């Protein structure tokens, strides 16, 4: 079976466009992730558990993050909801 691009939702297509426009930022992002990994590793040598908030609000109602909605609407809602990650 071949890949059917027509079956992709607006969120996936929007993320693809965003990634394409921001490809030049990948090396910096990888370096930042490596730095965070080193910092996290040091923290784990001292602490067994690290508690952090992840969600800014309760889970949204079904349909609030509708993947067929316009990309910008979905991404804005995701950013508002998952504000800490």
C-alpha positions as CSV (number, residue, x, y, z in Angstrom):
1,X,0.0,0.0,0.0
2,X,1.2,3.5,-0.8
3,X,1.1,6.5,1.4
4,X,-2.0,8.7,0.8
5,X,-1.2,12.3,1.6
6,X,-4.8,13.2,1.2
7,X,-5.6,11.4,4.4
8,X,-3.4,13.7,6.5
9,X,-5.2,16.1,8.8
10,X,-4.7,19.9,9.0
11,X,-2.5,19.7,12.2
12,X,-0.1,17.2,10.5
13,X,0.1,19.3,7.3
14,X,0.6,22.5,9.3
15,X,3.4,21.0,11.3
16,X,5.0,19.9,8.1
17,X,4.9,23.4,6.7
18,X,6.2,24.8,10.0
19,X,9.1,22.4,10.1
20,X,10.0,23.2,6.5
21,X,10.1,26.9,7.2
22,X,12.2,26.4,10.4
23,X,14.7,23.7,9.2
24,X,17.6,26.2,9.8
25,X,16.7,26.0,13.6
26,X,17.2,22.3,13.9
27,X,21.0,22.3,14.8
28,X,20.3,24.8,17.7
29,X,17.3,22.8,18.9
30,X,19.5,19.6,18.9
31,X,22.2,21.4,20.9
32,X,19.6,22.7,23.4
33,X,18.2,19.2,23.8
34,X,21.7,17.8,24.5
35,X,22.3,20.5,27.1
36,X,18.9,19.8,28.8
37,X,19.9,16.1,28.8
38,X,23.1,16.8,30.6
39,X,21.4,19.1,33.2
40,X,18.6,16.5,33.7
41,X,21.2,13.8,34.2
42,X,22.9,15.8,37.0
43,X,19.6,16.5,38.7
44,X,18.8,12.7,38.6
45,X,22.0,12.0,40.5
46,X,20.6,14.0,43.4
47,X,16.8,13.7,43.1
48,X,14.7,10.6,42.6
49,X,11.6,12.4,41.3
50,X,11.2,15.7,39.5
51,X,7.6,17.0,39.5
52,X,6.7,19.6,36.9
53,X,3.4,21.0,35.7
54,X,2.4,19.9,32.2
55,X,-1.1,21.2,31.5
56,X,-2.3,24.7,32.0
57,X,-5.9,23.6,32.4
58,X,-8.2,20.5,32.6
59,X,-8.5,18.3,29.5
60,X,-10.5,20.1,26.8
61,X,-13.9,19.0,25.7
62,X,-14.1,16.5,22.9
63,X,-13.7,18.3,19.6
64,X,-11.8,21.3,21.0
65,X,-8.6,20.0,19.4
66,X,-10.4,19.0,16.2
67,X,-7.6,18.0,13.7
68,X,-9.7,19.1,10.8
69,X,-9.9,22.7,12.0
70,X,-7.5,25.3,10.6
71,X,-3.9,24.6,11.6
72,X,-3.5,28.0,13.4
73,X,-6.6,27.4,15.5
74,X,-5.4,24.0,16.6
75,X,-1.8,25.0,17.4
76,X,-3.0,28.1,19.4
77,X,-5.3,25.8,21.4
78,X,-2.6,23.3,22.0
79,X,-0.1,26.0,23.1
80,X,-2.6,27.4,25.5
81,X,-3.5,24.0,27.0
82,X,0.0,22.5,27.2
83,X,1.7,25.6,28.3
84,X,4.5,24.0,30.4
85,X,6.0,21.5,28.0
